[in-house]
Amino acid sequence: MESQGKEIIKKLLFKWVTIPLTFAVVCCSGAIDNLPHQFDLKKADNILLKNYGTLAVYLGAYSGIIGGLFVDKLPNTVSFIVAAVFALISFIPLAFLTEVTGGGMMALILILFFIAGLASSISVLTAVVSLVRNFDAGRSAIILVGLSLCYLRLCTNMDDSFHEGFLKDVSKQIYLIIVGCILFLTFLVNAFAMSKVELGKVIDAVSENADPSGVFTYVLVTGLLLVTYFVLEIVLQIHVAAASVFIFFLFLNFLALALAVFLIYKKVKSGGGIGLGGLLKKPLEDTAPLKMFSKLRFSMVCLLCFTTLGVSYSLEELMTLLGLEAEALPTLKGAEATFWFADVCGRFFGGLLLYFLGEKINGYKWNIVWATLVFIGTCGIFAILSLDLNGSFWFMIPPIFIGLGCGGLWSVIPCIILGDGGYKNLGTNVGIAILFAGLGICIFGFVLELIGKLGVLAGIFFLFFSLIGLISTFIANADNTKANP
């Protein structure tokens, strides 16, 4: 009996450790988005990087189908080792290329940017999909997806805090080497620490009822982090304190692991929470990626990713153009920070709302809510451009709606794809949606560089594509209602 108890604790430990490990992976991967910022993009010789540096990283990071195939077809160990190698062979060479010039070297840098983006795509999808598969007994995975994506978005800003707070005086070469080594070691640890844990039907049935008590420990930790980090980094701009708090909370997630495992073990040992429904629960039907397109609602989700998420993240490009044109850099920085934090909050609350209200308002209906917020925000963008209010206080309001909307969509879309396509091909199916989002971000960002200064035309552009995305959510919901009356 004692040995059986130890075995249960061991399995629970390996299951629950995937939560803080996933948070660590997505935090490290989120820093890759800032890679082009380590190069002087204002140099005339670096015009290639200025135009295509971020594009190269995004193409790698949003090539979700590649990362999805890795997680679906290969063991986690292989996927994380490949991601670790990609991080190392991109960051270390880039550390010695920050000052080079010339077209040939610029092309090499773009290739390394793309490889770094691939490392992000493979590691994030492997971690998040593995997390979802380990919590397949209940609905706790819904919250965990939102929290994971929340950390991913948080870290794009935390990277700046870490740099400004601890490594401000080191050279770019040393900084890139340090970050590359951190990524390599983090992915390598996960290669051997993160795996699918089979608890058995009985323990899984108990876990379905007991998991929320442990999961909400992480909800509390993340909520405290959001508030504290926002005050220290965005409001007070105390970089050292903000970075220190972020790192502290990452370690706190590992400490919370002990409490979570203790709560679940007590539940399992007592046999509490077990019910016939947990043992007889119907498994999700697995659907191959190509067959997913036979479902109209999946095609509409991909269209939503391309249009709504595409225009949402190209907003940053538009804000830069408008802020510089209006000579309103303080307003620009405030709008960018507002959009970023609204996006983070959308991911956090999107997962919570879907968890608590999902039985009454399913994911497809929540997509309508979040896409509506984005549409309202783009109406604000159109009004600002039409009335020539660039750089005014009103410039700060639309990013709130757009950020909340696109953040909420990110937390819901993986969950509804899971419900329609099952666990077996989850990585590839979600990866396809991510690929459409990445194409939208890259294409719309490029178009806005051409028309961003044309005022009303750019506003119409935002309005039109966000409307297309909103319409797609109604079509997807109607198809889902028809298929699942």
N, C-alpha and C positions, 0 to 999 in steps of 0.2 A: 504493500500500500504506500509506503514511504517512497519507494523508487518510482511508483506511478505518479505520485505528487510532484517529485522532482522533474519527471519527464514533461508533465503538464506545464510547470513553471518555465522550463527550458523552451518549450514550443511557444508559450505566450510571450516570452522575452524576445524570441526571434521575430515573432509577428509584430509586436508593438515597437520594436526598435526601428522598424521601417519608417515610422513617422518622423522622428528626429533626423534619421539618415536622409530621408527625402527632402526635408527642409534644408539640410546642409547642402545637398546636391543642387537644388534649384537656386539657392542663394549664390553659390559659386558660379553657376551657369549664367545667372542674371548679369553678372559683372562683365560677361563677354560682350554684351550690347555696347558697352562704353569703350571697347577696344580702339575704334578709330579716333577717339578723343585724345589718345596718347601721341598722335602725330600732328604736326603743325599743318593744319589744313588751309592756312592762309597763304602759304608759300605758293608762288606762281608755278613752281615746278611740280607742286602736289595737286594740281587741278584735277588730275585723275582720281586722287583719293577724295577730294572734296565732293566730287560728283557721284562717285561709285563706291567709296569706302563703306559707308553704312549699308548700302545696297548689297554688297558682297557678304557682309555679316548676316544680314537679314535673310538672304537667299539660303545660307547655310542653316541658320537657326529655325527658319520656317519651312524648310524642306522636310516637313513632318513625316512624309511617307517613307523616307529613308530611315529615320529613327524608329518609326512604327514597325517596319519590317525587321529591324534589329531585335526589338523587344518581343515580337511575336514569333520569330523563327529561330532565334538564338538564345542560349542561356544568358541570364543576367551577367554572369561572370565575364563572358566574351564581350557583351555590349559595353560594360563599364571599362574593360581594359582597352577596347578600341577608342572609347571616348577619352580615356586618360592619355593614350598615345597621341591622339589628334590634338589634344590641348598642349601637350609638351612640344610636339614638332611644329606647332604654329606659334606659340608664345615665345619660346626661346629664340628662334631665328628672328622674329619680329623685334625682339629686344635690341638687336644689332642693326636694325634697318630704319630706326626712327629718324635718322638724319640724311638718309640717302636720297638722291635725285635721279632723274632719268626715267624714260618710259619703260624700259625693260625691268628695272627694279620696282617700279610702281605696279607693274603687272604681277610680279612675284608677290608683293605685299597683298594685293587683292586676292590672290589664290590662297595665301595663308589666312586672310580674314575669313574666307569661305570655309576653310578647314576648321577654324576655331568655332564658327557658327554651327558646323556639323557636330562638333563635340558637345555643344550646348543642346542641340536637338536630340541627339542619341541619349545623353545622360538624363535630361529632363523627362523624356517620354518613358525611358526604362524605369526611372524612379517612381513616377506618378502612377504608371500602369501597374507596376509591382505592388504599390501601396493599395490600389483599388482591389487588385486580385486577392490580397491578403485579408481585406475586410469585406469579402463578398457575402458574408453571412447576413449582413444587415444593411441599414441605410446610412451608417456612419461614414461610408466612403464619400457620400455627397458632400459632407462638411470638409472632409480631408482634402478633396480636390480643390475646393475654394481656398482653404488655408495654404495649400502648396503653391497655387498660382498667386496668392497674395504675397508670399515670400519672394517669388520669382520677380514680381514687379517692384517690391520693396528694394531689392538688392541693386537695381539699376541706379538708385540714388545712394544706397549705402556704400557702393564702391567709391563714390566721390567723397563721402564722409571719411571712409577708411584712408583714402589717399591724402586728403587734406589734414586729417587728424593725426596720423601716425607716420606717414611717409612723404610729407610735403617737401622735405629737403633732399630726398634721394633722387638720383637721376631716373630718367624714363627707362633706361636699360635695366637698372636694378629692380624698379617697380614691376616691370613686365616679367622679369625672371621670377620674382617672388610670387606674383599672381599665378603664373604658369605652374610653378611647383605646388602651390596650394590646390589648384585644380587637379593636377596629376595625382596627388596623394589622396584627396577626397574621393575621386572616382575609383582609385585603386582599392581603398578601404571598402567601398560599397560593392566592389566586384566580389568580395568574399564574405561580406556581412549581410547583404540583402538577398533574400531568397523567398520563394513561395513556401508557406508553412501550411501543412495539412493537419488540422486539429482533430478531424473526425466529425461526424454528423452531430453527435451528442454535445460535444464541447462547443461546436459551432452554433448549435441551437441556443445554448446558454449564453454564448458570446453575443448573439444578436440582441439580446435584451440588456446585457451588461456593458457592452462596448460604449454606449453613449456616456456613461459615467466617467470613463477614462478619456474619451475623445474631448469632452467639454473641459477637461484640464488644459488641453492644448488650445481650445478656443479662448479660454481666459488668458493664457500666456500671450497669445497672439494679439488679443484685444489690448492688453496692457502695453505691449510693444508698440502698436500703432499709435496710441495716444502719446506715449513717452517720446518716441522717436520724432513724431511730428513737431512736438513742442521744442525739443532740443535742436533738431536739424533745420526745420523750415521756419519756425518762428524766431528762435533765439540764435540759430546758426552757430552753435557750439559744436564743432565737428568732432573734437576728441571725445566729448561726452556722448554724442549721438552714436559714434562708432563703437564706443565701449559698451553702451547700453545694448546695442544690436548684438554684439558678440556675447554679452552676458545672457541675453534671452535665448540665443541659440543653444548655449550650454544648459540653460534652464529647461529646455525641451528634453534633454537627456535625463535630467534629474526627475522630471515629471514622469518619465518612463517607469521608475520604481513604483510610484503611487498608482499608475494605471494598471500595471501588472498585478499589484497587490489586490486592488479592487476586483479585477476580473477573476483572480485565483480564488478569492473568498467566495465569489458567486458560483464558480465551477465546483468548488469543494462541497458547498452546501447543496448543490443541485438546484438552486433557486433559479427561477426564470425560464426553466425548460417547459416547452409546450409542444403539442402535436403539430401546430402550424410551422414551427421552426424545423421539425424533422421532415415534413412532407412538402416543404416549400418548392414550388415549381421552378426549375432552373431556367435561366435566360437562354433563348434560342441563339445559337451562333450563326452569323451571316457573313459570307465572304465579302471582301471589299467591293468587287465588281457588282455583286448582286445587291449591294446596298443601294446602288443607283437605280435599281428597279423600284425602290420606294421613293415616291415623289417627295416625301418629307425630308429625306436625306439630301436630295438634290437641292431642295430649298434651303437647308441648313448650310450647304456649301456656298450657295448664292448669298446668303446672309453674311457668311464669313468674308466673302470677297468684297461685298459692297459696304455693309455697315462697319465691320471691323477695319476694312481698308481705308475708308474715309476718316474713321475715328483717329487712327494713328498717323494719318497724313496731316491731321490737324496741327501737329507739332511743326511740320514744315511750313504750313500757312502762318502760324503764330510767329515764327522766326521772320518770315518775309514781311508781315504786317508790322511787327515790332520795330524792325530796322527801318522800314519806310517811314514810320511815324515818329522815329527817334524816341521811342518810349520803351527803352530796355528794362527799366524797373517794372513796368506793367507787363512786359513780355515774360520776365522771370516769374512774376507772380502768377500769370496765367498758366505757364508751364508747370509750376509747382502745384497749382490747383488741379490741373488735369491729371497729373501723376497721382496725387493723393486721392482724388475722387475715383480713379481707376482701381487703386489699392482697396478702397472701402467698398467699391462695387463687387470685387471678388470676395471680400470677407463676408459681406451681408448677403450676397447672392447665394452662397452656399448655405448659410443659415436659414434664409427664407425658403429655399427649396426643400430643406430638410424638414422644417416645421410645418410648412403649408403645402408640401408636394402632393399629398393625397387629395387635396381640394383644388389646388392650382398646379397642374403638372408643368413639366419643363417647357413644353411648347407654348403654353400660355405665359409663362414667365419670360420667354423670349420676346413675346409681343410687348410686355411691359418694358423690358430693357431697350428694345429697338425703338420704342416710342420716346423714351428719354433721349436717345441719340438724335432722333428726328427733331425733337423740340430744341435741342442744342444747335442743330444745323440751321433751324429757322432763325435762331439768335445770330448765328454767323452771317446769314443772308441779310438780316436787318442791319447789323453793324456795318457790313460792306456797302449796303444800299444807302445808308444815312451818313456814310463817311465818318464813323465814330472810332476809327482805328486808333488804338493807343489809349482810349478813355477807360474809365472804370468799368463800363459795360463789357469791355473786352474780357473781363474776369468771369462773367456769368456762364456763357455757353460751355466752357470746358468742364464745369461742374456736372451738367447734364450728360455731356458726351462721355466723360470719364466714368461716371456711375453706370451708364448704360453699357459701354463696352466691357467694363469690368464684370458686370452682372452676366453678360453673355458668355464670357470666358468660363465662369463658374458653372453655368448650366449646360453648355453645348457638350462637353465630354460625358455628362451624366445621361443626356437623352440619347446620345450615340451608343452608350453602353446598353441602355434599355432596348434599343432597336437591333443592335448587332452582337450583343453578348461579349464574353470575356476573351474568347480564343483569338479574335482578330481586333481586339480593342485598340492596340497601338497603331495598327495600319489605318483603321477606320477614322480614329481621331486625327491621325497624321494627315489624312487626305483633307480634312476640314482645316487643319492648320496650314497646309500648303495653299489652299484657296485664300486664307487670310493673308498669308505672306505675299502672294501674288498681288492682292488688292493693295496692300500697304506699299509695295514697291512701285506698282504702276501708277497709283493715284499720287504718290509722292513725286514721281517724275513729272506727271502732268501738271501738278501744282507749281512746280518750278517754272513751268512755261506760262501759266495763266494766273499765278498767285497775285501778281501786281495789277491784274485787270479788274479788280474790285468785284463788281456785281457778277461777272461771269464766273468767278471762283465761288461765290455764294450759291449761284444756281447749280454749279457742279456738286457742291456738298449736299444741297437740298435734294437734287434728283436721285443721287445714288443712295442716300439714307432712306428716301421714300421707297425705292426698289427693295431695299433690305427689309423695311417694315412690311411691305406687301408680302414678301416671301414668308414672313412669320405667320401671317394669317393663312396662307395656302398650306404651310406645313402643319399648322394646328388642325385645319379642316381635314387633311389627309390622315392625321393621327386619330382624330375623332372617328373617322370612317372605319379605320382599321381596328381601333380598340374602343368600340362603343361602350 
